[in-house]
Amino acid sequence: MFDDISMQDQRVLITAGASGLGLEMARVFTAAGCDVFVCDINETALTAARKELPKLQTAVADVSDEAAVDALFAKVGEALGGLDILINNAGIAGPTGKLETLSLADWDRTLSVNITSQFLCARRAIPLLKQSDAGVMINMSSVAGHLGYAGRSPYSSSKWATVGFTKTLAIELGEFGIRVNAILPGAVEGDRIRAVIAAKAKEAGKSVEEMTTLYTQHVSLGRMVTARDIANMALFIASGAAASVSGQALVVDGHTQTLV
């Protein structure tokens, strides 16, 4: 039974872990008995996270920067003495607009944060995960990683790339007992989706209320998901209860049929 699976003393690194989904995962993994290290670019948010979770270990890091990732993993190695679970959570929404209106700088920045950061962190984590008895990597994608998303081409492209990255690493690392999965959240209640909805509403000439309604009309359950929904899925696939689950794109979205 799931209750019989222990996560005690598992060593976890969560990128962008000081707020939103990352912080919720930090809460869940800490409650499960894990030793959790989070990085973030926001030092103020990290301070608040440590106040809430006194056992949390933290570092300021921009994981889209190679040197910053190297420095981060030096700190993780010193603090945790190894790594059992990497959660590549860092990501940005990117610009909203038709492709021909977007700048190369916005495109590059979105892919840099959303997929290059996963490459940089995975590259440093893999030698550590090979030394673990049960290495796990979780890459955060999005429902936009298996559906088209008009007006959000850089974001959607980066999230589709995450799925391909995940499935490829699952093949490469399976012989070492390392499991690699992606989580594809739908619209998650919170500040980030509200900002996206506001930008989409402006582009479409609709009110925020109208656009919010459209976002839930195309979801079978008729509502957004919560950060806890995503954190619970992460905990499950990181645990021994999911010992044979690898190479999967796990959608947690209330069954979103299309994106608006």
CORWO-V761725 format. One record per residue. N is the residue number from 1. RES is the residue in one small letter. SS is DSSP state (H for helix, E for strand, - for the rest). OMEGA is omega as a letter, one per 20 degrees, with the letter a starting at -180 (999 if undefined). D_CENTER is the distance of its C-alpha to the mean C-alpha in Angstrom with 1 decimal. Layout:
N,RES,SS,OMEGA,D_CENTER / N,RES,SS,OMEGA,D_CENTER
This chain:
1,m,-,a,26.7 / 2,f,H,a,23.2 / 3,d,H,a,24.8 / 4,d,H,a,26.4 / 5,i,-,a,23.2 / 6,s,-,r,22.8 / 7,m,-,a,19.7 / 8,q,-,r,22.1 / 9,d,-,r,21.6 / 10,q,-,a,18.6 / 11,r,E,a,17.2 / 12,v,E,r,13.4 / 13,l,E,r,11.6 / 14,i,E,r,8.4 / 15,t,-,a,7.8 / 16,a,-,a,8.3 / 17,g,-,a,9.2 / 18,a,-,a,12.4 / 19,s,-,r,11.7 / 20,g,H,a,10.1 / 21,l,H,a,7.3 / 22,g,H,r,7.1 / 23,l,H,r,10.8 / 24,e,H,r,11.1 / 25,m,H,r,9.5 / 26,a,H,r,11.9 / 27,r,H,a,14.6 / 28,v,H,a,14.3 / 29,f,H,r,14.2 / 30,t,H,r,16.9 / 31,a,H,r,19.0 / 32,a,-,r,18.8 / 33,g,-,a,20.5 / 34,c,-,r,18.0 / 35,d,E,a,18.4 / 36,v,E,r,15.2 / 37,f,E,r,14.7 / 38,v,E,r,12.4 / 39,c,E,r,12.7 / 40,d,E,r,12.6 / 41,i,-,a,15.0 / 42,n,-,a,16.5 / 43,e,H,r,19.1 / 44,t,H,r,20.4 / 45,a,H,r,17.2 / 46,l,H,r,17.0 / 47,t,H,r,20.7 / 48,a,H,r,20.1 / 49,a,H,r,17.4 / 50,r,H,r,19.9 / 51,k,H,r,22.6 / 52,e,H,a,20.8 / 53,l,-,a,19.8 / 54,p,-,a,22.6 / 55,k,-,a,21.5 / 56,l,-,r,18.2 / 57,q,E,a,18.5 / 58,t,E,r,17.1 / 59,a,E,r,17.5 / 60,v,E,a,17.3 / 61,a,-,r,15.6 / 62,d,-,a,14.7 / 63,v,-,r,12.6 / 64,s,-,a,13.9 / 65,d,-,a,17.3 / 66,e,H,a,18.7 / 67,a,H,r,21.0 / 68,a,H,r,18.6 / 69,v,H,r,16.4 / 70,d,H,r,19.7 / 71,a,H,r,20.7 / 72,l,H,a,17.5 / 73,f,H,r,18.0 / 74,a,H,r,21.6 / 75,k,H,r,20.8 / 76,v,H,r,18.5 / 77,g,H,r,21.3 / 78,e,H,a,23.8 / 79,a,H,a,22.1 / 80,l,H,a,20.9 / 81,g,-,a,23.3 / 82,g,-,a,20.8 / 83,l,-,r,17.4 / 84,d,-,a,16.6 / 85,i,E,r,12.9 / 86,l,E,r,10.2 / 87,i,E,r,6.5 / 88,n,E,a,5.2 / 89,n,-,a,2.7 / 90,a,-,r,5.8 / 91,g,-,r,7.0 / 92,i,-,a,10.3 / 93,a,-,a,12.2 / 94,g,-,a,15.0 / 95,p,-,r,18.6 / 96,t,-,r,20.2 / 97,g,-,r,23.4 / 98,k,-,a,25.3 / 99,l,H,a,24.7 / 100,e,H,r,28.1 / 101,t,H,a,27.5 / 102,l,-,r,24.4 / 103,s,-,r,24.8 / 104,l,H,a,24.0 / 105,a,H,r,22.5 / 106,d,H,r,20.0 / 107,w,H,a,19.1 / 108,d,H,a,18.9 / 109,r,H,a,16.8 / 110,t,H,r,14.1 / 111,l,H,r,14.0 / 112,s,H,a,14.3 / 113,v,H,a,11.2 / 114,n,H,a,9.0 / 115,i,H,r,10.5 / 116,t,H,r,13.1 / 117,s,H,r,11.0 / 118,q,H,r,9.5 / 119,f,H,a,13.2 / 120,l,H,a,14.5 / 121,c,H,r,12.5 / 122,a,H,a,13.0 / 123,r,H,r,16.6 / 124,r,H,a,17.2 / 125,a,H,a,15.6 / 126,i,H,r,17.4 / 127,p,H,r,20.8 / 128,l,H,r,19.7 / 129,l,H,r,18.1 / 130,k,H,r,21.4 / 131,q,-,a,23.3 / 132,s,-,r,21.4 / 133,d,-,a,23.1 / 134,a,-,a,19.9 / 135,g,-,a,17.2 / 136,v,E,r,13.7 / 137,m,E,r,10.7 / 138,i,E,r,7.5 / 139,n,E,a,5.6 / 140,m,E,r,3.1 / 141,s,-,a,6.3 / 142,s,-,r,8.5 / 143,v,H,r,12.0 / 144,a,H,r,13.1 / 145,g,H,r,12.2 / 146,h,-,r,15.3 / 147,l,-,r,17.4 / 148,g,-,a,19.1 / 149,y,-,a,18.4 / 150,a,-,r,21.6 / 151,g,-,a,21.4 / 152,r,-,a,17.8 / 153,s,H,r,18.5 / 154,p,H,a,16.5 / 155,y,H,a,13.2 / 156,s,H,r,14.1 / 157,s,H,a,15.3 / 158,s,H,a,12.2 / 159,k,H,r,10.2 / 160,w,H,r,13.3 / 161,a,H,r,13.3 / 162,t,H,r,10.0 / 163,v,H,r,11.8 / 164,g,H,r,14.9 / 165,f,H,a,13.5 / 166,t,H,a,12.2 / 167,k,H,r,15.6 / 168,t,H,r,17.5 / 169,l,H,r,16.1 / 170,a,H,r,16.8 / 171,i,H,a,20.4 / 172,e,H,a,20.8 / 173,l,H,a,19.7 / 174,g,H,a,21.1 / 175,e,H,r,24.5 / 176,f,H,a,23.1 / 177,g,-,a,21.7 / 178,i,-,r,18.1 / 179,r,E,a,15.9 / 180,v,E,r,12.9 / 181,n,E,r,10.9 / 182,a,E,r,8.3 / 183,i,E,a,7.3 / 184,l,E,r,8.6 / 185,p,E,r,8.8 / 186,g,-,r,12.1 / 187,a,-,a,13.3 / 188,v,E,r,12.1 / 189,e,-,r,15.0 / 190,g,-,a,15.0 / 191,d,H,a,15.9 / 192,r,H,a,13.4 / 193,i,H,r,14.6 / 194,r,H,r,18.1 / 195,a,H,r,18.1 / 196,v,H,a,17.1 / 197,i,H,r,19.7 / 198,a,H,r,22.2 / 199,a,H,r,21.8 / 200,k,H,r,22.2 / 201,a,H,r,25.2 / 202,k,H,a,26.8 / 203,e,H,a,26.5 / 204,a,H,a,27.9 / 205,g,-,r,30.6 / 206,k,-,r,29.6 / 207,s,-,r,29.2 / 208,v,H,r,25.8 / 209,e,H,r,27.2 / 210,e,H,a,28.0 / 211,m,H,r,24.6 / 212,t,H,r,22.9 / 213,t,H,r,25.3 / 214,l,H,a,24.5 / 215,y,H,a,20.8 / 216,t,H,r,21.8 / 217,q,H,a,24.9 / 218,h,-,r,23.0 / 219,v,E,a,21.1 / 220,s,-,r,23.2 / 221,l,-,r,22.5 / 222,g,-,a,23.3 / 223,r,-,r,20.6 / 224,m,-,r,17.0 / 225,v,E,r,14.6 / 226,t,-,r,13.8 / 227,a,H,r,11.0 / 228,r,H,r,13.0 / 229,d,H,a,12.9 / 230,i,H,a,9.2 / 231,a,H,r,9.7 / 232,n,H,r,12.9 / 233,m,H,r,11.5 / 234,a,H,r,9.3 / 235,l,H,r,12.6 / 236,f,H,a,14.7 / 237,i,H,r,13.3 / 238,a,H,a,13.3 / 239,s,-,r,16.9 / 240,g,H,r,20.2 / 241,a,H,r,20.5 / 242,a,H,a,18.3 / 243,a,-,a,20.3 / 244,s,-,a,21.0 / 245,v,-,r,17.7 / 246,s,-,r,16.3 / 247,g,-,a,15.6 / 248,q,-,r,14.4 / 249,a,E,a,12.4 / 250,l,E,a,12.1 / 251,v,E,r,12.5 / 252,v,E,a,12.3 / 253,d,-,a,14.2 / 254,g,-,a,17.8 / 255,h,-,r,18.9 / 256,t,E,a,18.5 / 257,q,-,r,21.4 / 258,t,-,r,21.0 / 259,l,-,a,19.3 / 260,v,-,999,21.6
